[in-house]
Amino acid sequence: VLIGAGFCVAVQAFWGALGALLVFVLTYAPKVRQEEALILSEWGDEFAAYQRAVPRWVPTWRRYPRRNGTWSWQGIDASKEVKTVLWVAVAMLLLYFWEEFRQARALFSGTSGLKHVVWAVVLVALMATDGLMEWRRRCRPRVP
């Protein structure tokens, strides 16, 4: 939700933001229900208590009283959110290029040309990384 809200603020378009929010909710609501059912089946009453204490969509400043563990990049990998991180970076770079083009009407010339080439290479590398990860996932033999 925070990532989506950040992009809506970045594009500064009310109707676009409203549309993006609608797409976000329609896309993620079924996924959230699916993940909650899976976690509930694995953790039972402990997760049910967590669900009662922590709001689903909008974070609060209250801390979950039975919290244990800490945030880590390994958690991103374990929860298979690497693709989210990659595509947030891609979206941020696209917003950067959009704003640069709006201001200068050119991207790969002038004093910022080399910087834009470097960022374009990073953009392509991020998208290629996702493609390779997806290819590896699809080619990996399935374990019954």
VOFI-123975 format. One line per field, with one value per residue: x, y, z of N, C-alpha, C in turn. Coordinates in Angstrom, 3 decimals, padded with zeros to 6 digits. Example, Ala and Ser with C-alpha at 12.3 -4.5 7.8 and 13.67 -1.06 7.14 Angstrom:
% VOFI-123975
n_x = (013.190/012.850) .
n_y = (-005.690/-002.250) .
n_z = (007.800/007.080) .
ca_x = (012.300/013.670) .
ca_y = (-004.500/-001.060) .
ca_z = (007.800/007.140) .
c_x = (013.200/012.900) .
c_y = (-003.300/000.030) .
c_z = (007.800/007.870) .
END
This chain:
% VOFI-123975
n_x = (000.833/001.941/003.971/002.450/000.958/003.044/003.897/001.596/001.577/003.953/003.392/001.519/-001.155/-004.472/-006.714/-005.329/-003.990/-006.148/-007.124/-004.874/-004.867/-007.254/-006.669/-004.562/-005.843/-007.698/-005.942/-004.304/-005.994/-007.175/-004.767/-003.780/-005.748/-005.313/-002.639/-002.965/-004.654/-002.937/-000.860/-002.348/-003.063/-000.592/000.322/-001.810/-003.532/-001.742/-001.219/-003.826/-004.247/-002.407/-003.592/-005.886/-004.739/-003.242/-003.698/-004.849/-004.392/-003.642/-000.936/-000.126/001.126/001.319/002.974/003.200/002.517/003.599/005.846/008.607/011.908/013.583/013.671/015.021/017.144/017.279/014.798/013.259/014.078/013.318/010.550/009.966/009.906/011.688/011.248/009.374/010.945/012.776/011.040/009.948/012.215/012.612/010.269/010.723/012.992/011.854/010.031/011.887/013.179/010.971/010.361/012.791/012.775/010.497/011.369/013.774/013.375/014.990/017.025/019.472/021.526/023.624/024.754/023.870/023.743/025.506/025.045/022.357/022.563/023.923/021.974/019.974/021.152/021.254/018.497/017.722/019.260/018.059/015.502/016.253/017.369/015.095/013.799/015.623/015.496/012.846/012.914/014.701/013.144/010.989/012.264/013.292/013.231/010.222/009.527/007.894) .
n_y = (-001.186/001.217/001.567/001.783/004.101/005.933/006.071/007.135/009.690/010.607/010.824/012.797/012.994/013.086/011.509/009.480/008.459/007.573/005.600/003.910/003.120/001.685/-000.426/-001.549/-002.460/-004.275/-006.102/-006.975/-007.727/-010.392/-011.864/-011.241/-012.414/-015.085/-015.495/-014.974/-017.098/-019.260/-018.708/-018.744/-021.449/-022.543/-021.347/-021.074/-020.328/-018.407/-016.738/-015.876/-014.290/-012.294/-011.228/-010.072/-008.038/-006.413/-004.091/-004.820/-003.344/-000.595/000.745/001.203/003.118/001.582/-001.096/-004.593/-006.582/-009.161/-009.410/-010.848/-011.322/-009.669/-007.236/-008.094/-008.329/-010.942/-011.856/-010.626/-012.055/-014.643/-014.370/-014.080/-011.556/-010.229/-009.612/-007.570/-005.555/-005.159/-004.223/-001.942/-000.350/-000.167/001.234/003.634/004.589/004.935/006.978/008.938/009.320/010.213/012.675/014.040/014.194/015.737/018.166/018.811/018.069/016.344/013.454/011.998/013.725/016.658/017.974/016.096/013.744/011.428/010.523/009.819/007.721/005.828/005.359/004.323/001.938/000.644/000.424/-001.326/-003.520/-004.218/-005.017/-007.134/-008.822/-009.578/-010.974/-013.092/-014.334/-015.184/-016.922/-018.888/-019.829/-020.976/-022.947/-024.635/-027.871/-029.322/-030.218/-032.882) .
n_z = (000.000/000.805/-001.098/-003.454/-002.803/-002.656/-005.352/-006.489/-005.371/-006.491/-009.268/-009.335/-010.235/-009.867/-010.859/-012.127/-009.922/-008.414/-010.147/-010.164/-007.493/-007.392/-009.195/-007.786/-005.400/-006.480/-007.573/-005.434/-003.292/-003.579/-003.474/-000.946/000.703/-000.003/000.873/003.610/004.348/003.901/005.757/008.112/008.154/008.661/011.048/012.769/015.770/016.680/014.471/014.045/016.308/015.736/013.401/014.524/015.988/014.275/011.691/008.354/005.919/006.362/007.973/011.472/014.282/016.482/018.019/017.438/020.165/020.675/019.169/017.451/016.224/013.449/010.783/007.569/004.639/003.799/004.445/002.484/000.259/001.057/001.175/-001.407/-002.569/-004.117/-006.775/-006.519/-005.353/-007.461/-009.530/-008.386/-008.317/-011.113/-011.835/-010.450/-011.807/-014.351/-013.764/-013.111/-015.642/-017.111/-015.839/-016.234/-019.040/-019.429/-018.386/-019.798/-022.426/-023.780/-023.476/-023.732/-024.337/-024.051/-020.853/-019.018/-020.394/-020.300/-017.712/-017.970/-019.796/-018.244/-016.220/-017.866/-018.679/-016.199/-015.771/-017.885/-017.124/-014.667/-015.538/-017.181/-015.282/-013.847/-015.901/-016.314/-013.793/-013.829/-016.017/-015.034/-012.910/-014.283/-015.754/-013.870/-012.534/-011.367/-008.039/-006.597) .
ca_x = (000.000/002.817/004.628/001.443/000.662/004.200/003.858/000.485/002.057/005.011/002.870/000.724/-002.358/-005.532/-007.465/-004.386/-003.755/-007.350/-007.106/-003.805/-005.317/-008.267/-005.957/-003.803/-006.752/-008.236/-004.860/-003.733/-006.968/-007.199/-003.456/-003.701/-006.594/-004.625/-001.484/-003.446/-005.147/-001.755/-000.181/-003.238/-002.963/000.720/000.581/-003.005/-003.989/-000.753/-001.477/-005.152/-004.040/-001.722/-004.587/-006.764/-003.989/-002.561/-004.553/-004.418/-003.955/-003.057/-000.096/-000.283/002.365/001.338/003.772/002.586/003.152/004.333/006.770/009.945/012.634/013.863/013.613/016.296/017.070/017.025/013.346/012.757/014.341/012.516/009.136/009.898/009.572/012.784/010.649/008.775/012.042/013.270/010.092/009.852/013.376/012.325/009.269/011.361/013.823/010.968/009.566/013.027/013.328/009.807/010.532/013.934/012.352/009.553/012.097/014.832/012.946/016.030/017.542/020.820/022.427/023.954/025.601/023.349/023.641/026.202/024.311/021.143/022.970/024.216/020.700/019.268/021.788/020.763/017.099/017.688/019.816/017.038/014.466/016.863/017.498/013.787/013.578/016.448/014.936/011.618/013.334/015.226/012.021/010.190/013.075/013.645/012.351/009.278/009.684/006.540) .
ca_y = (000.000/002.389/001.708/002.314/005.490/006.746/006.308/008.043/011.029/010.976/011.207/014.007/012.983/012.572/010.417/008.378/007.895/006.838/004.395/003.034/002.557/000.675/-001.584/-002.140/-003.189/-005.423/-007.054/-007.522/-008.257/-011.870/-012.380/-011.101/-013.467/-016.368/-015.582/-015.077/-018.469/-020.121/-018.454/-019.225/-022.909/-022.904/-020.793/-021.234/-019.301/-017.329/-015.786/-015.295/-013.196/-011.237/-010.590/-009.231/-006.906/-005.605/-003.811/-005.472/-002.454/000.691/000.546/002.123/003.268/000.568/-002.291/-005.867/-006.880/-010.433/-009.368/-011.404/-011.258/-008.351/-007.140/-008.354/-008.572/-012.357/-011.994/-010.244/-013.205/-015.782/-014.141/-013.963/-010.174/-009.633/-009.039/-006.291/-004.592/-004.852/-003.432/-000.602/000.379/000.133/002.300/004.884/005.060/005.432/008.298/009.845/009.649/010.997/014.047/014.636/014.510/016.868/019.403/019.143/017.648/015.471/012.612/011.465/014.749/017.712/017.656/014.930/012.615/010.237/010.056/009.153/006.444/004.916/004.965/003.475/000.612/000.067/000.086/-002.537/-004.615/-004.636/-005.764/-008.392/-009.653/-010.176/-011.964/-014.271/-015.009/-015.859/-018.032/-019.933/-020.397/-021.815/-024.083/-025.478/-029.042/-029.274/-031.289/-033.244) .
ca_z = (000.000/000.869/-002.393/-004.367/-002.426/-003.045/-006.793/-006.762/-005.028/-007.435/-010.581/-009.109/-011.054/-009.000/-011.482/-012.310/-008.599/-008.060/-010.977/-009.674/-006.225/-007.724/-009.755/-006.682/-004.521/-007.208/-007.794/-004.211/-002.330/-003.608/-003.060/000.510/001.283/-000.236/001.774/004.988/004.554/004.001/007.038/009.167/008.203/009.207/012.377/013.596/016.715/016.793/013.384/014.270/017.273/014.978/012.533/015.341/016.545/013.263/010.537/007.122/004.839/006.768/009.160/012.601/015.058/017.536/017.734/017.807/021.455/020.713/018.038/017.609/014.962/012.902/009.331/006.909/003.193/003.612/004.495/001.157/-000.610/001.509/000.861/-002.871/-002.903/-004.883/-007.983/-006.135/-005.203/-008.809/-010.309/-007.771/-008.849/-012.524/-011.875/-010.013/-012.913/-015.401/-013.317/-013.255/-017.062/-017.510/-015.339/-016.939/-020.394/-019.342/-018.115/-020.766/-023.768/-024.343/-022.397/-023.894/-024.871/-023.092/-019.702/-018.298/-021.313/-019.815/-016.531/-018.439/-020.394/-017.129/-015.618/-018.830/-018.589/-014.946/-016.015/-018.710/-016.313/-013.702/-016.250/-017.623/-014.085/-013.609/-016.955/-016.024/-012.618/-014.260/-016.873/-014.148/-012.164/-015.176/-016.226/-012.730/-012.445/-010.252/-007.055/-006.134) .
c_x = (000.869/003.546/003.655/001.106/001.815/004.216/002.723/000.871/003.077/004.462/001.969/-000.501/-003.468/-006.246/-006.564/-004.112/-004.956/-007.436/-006.066/-004.208/-006.353/-007.608/-005.191/-004.705/-007.303/-007.182/-004.446/-004.741/-007.050/-005.880/-003.311/-004.527/-005.928/-003.453/-001.916/-003.955/-003.976/-001.061/-001.028/-003.165/-001.630/000.890/-000.628/-003.344/-003.021/-000.965/-002.849/-005.059/-003.361/-002.721/-005.512/-006.051/-003.439/-003.492/-003.972/-003.773/-003.202/-002.239/-000.412/001.049/002.436/002.191/003.007/003.272/003.971/005.329/008.088/010.609/012.838/013.752/014.994/016.078/016.819/015.514/012.704/012.927/013.446/011.039/008.909/009.455/010.691/012.241/010.002/009.846/012.575/012.323/009.796/011.026/013.163/011.335/009.868/012.248/012.967/010.397/010.676/013.184/012.170/009.965/011.698/013.541/011.385/010.298/013.041/014.441/014.012/016.607/019.023/021.767/022.700/024.771/025.135/023.294/024.276/025.490/023.044/021.455/023.223/022.914/019.887/019.842/021.322/019.310/016.968/018.216/018.804/015.954/015.005/017.025/016.180/013.495/014.361/015.927/013.687/011.949/013.849/014.106/011.221/010.946/013.441/012.702/011.460/009.493/008.305/006.406) .
c_y = (001.238/002.628/002.318/003.758/006.412/007.052/007.255/009.487/011.502/011.435/012.429/014.093/012.315/011.384/009.218/007.675/007.066/005.534/003.403/002.369/001.453/-000.597/-002.311/-003.001/-004.430/-006.506/-007.750/-008.119/-009.785/-012.489/-012.325/-012.187/-014.836/-016.531/-015.707/-016.485/-019.436/-019.947/-018.951/-020.747/-023.355/-022.489/-020.812/-020.041/-018.129/-016.287/-015.138/-014.133/-012.010/-010.482/-009.673/-007.966/-005.943/-005.365/-004.402/-004.474/-001.216/000.492/001.571/002.204/002.272/-000.614/-003.523/-006.344/-008.169/-010.531/-010.050/-011.393/-009.818/-008.405/-007.449/-008.521/-010.038/-012.637/-011.629/-011.429/-014.380/-015.607/-013.916/-012.568/-009.479/-008.971/-007.690/-005.222/-004.182/-003.917/-002.079/000.239/000.747/001.294/003.643/005.444/005.587/006.802/009.344/010.279/010.517/012.455/014.752/015.039/015.688/018.191/019.781/018.842/016.831/014.670/012.289/012.455/015.780/017.198/016.429/013.674/011.344/009.649/009.305/007.807/005.417/004.432/004.080/002.056/-000.092/-000.389/-001.217/-003.730/-005.117/-005.465/-007.113/-009.350/-010.333/-011.251/-013.236/-015.055/-015.792/-017.067/-019.198/-020.622/-021.358/-023.045/-025.054/-026.666/-028.949/-030.490/-031.632/-033.151) .
c_z = (000.000/-000.450/-003.397/-004.069/-002.822/-004.529/-007.166/-006.440/-006.057/-008.780/-010.507/-010.019/-010.264/-009.628/-011.743/-010.991/-008.154/-008.852/-010.502/-008.366/-006.469/-008.268/-008.657/-005.801/-005.218/-007.424/-006.504/-003.237/-002.391/-003.128/-001.538/001.185/001.151/000.730/003.225/005.296/004.720/005.353/008.199/009.286/008.814/010.666/013.307/014.469/016.833/015.694/013.542/015.260/016.591/014.090/013.322/015.807/015.500/012.071/009.255/006.155/005.300/008.036/010.247/013.338/016.206/017.110/018.175/019.083/021.484/019.560/018.400/016.241/014.518/011.384/008.753/005.414/002.907/003.653/003.173/000.208/-000.237/001.150/-000.629/-003.311/-003.666/-006.143/-007.667/-006.013/-006.579/-009.552/-009.684/-008.264/-010.311/-012.617/-011.454/-011.122/-014.063/-015.034/-013.448/-014.710/-017.552/-017.091/-016.030/-018.360/-020.402/-019.171/-019.246/-022.214/-024.505/-023.188/-022.544/-024.554/-023.788/-021.927/-018.930/-019.156/-020.803/-018.596/-016.961/-019.090/-019.285/-016.489/-016.556/-018.810/-017.309/-015.112/-016.801/-017.913/-015.289/-014.374/-016.733/-016.444/-013.767/-014.649/-016.719/-014.820/-013.001/-015.131/-016.036/-013.386/-013.041/-015.662/-015.115/-012.674/-011.198/-009.347/-006.526/-004.638) .
END
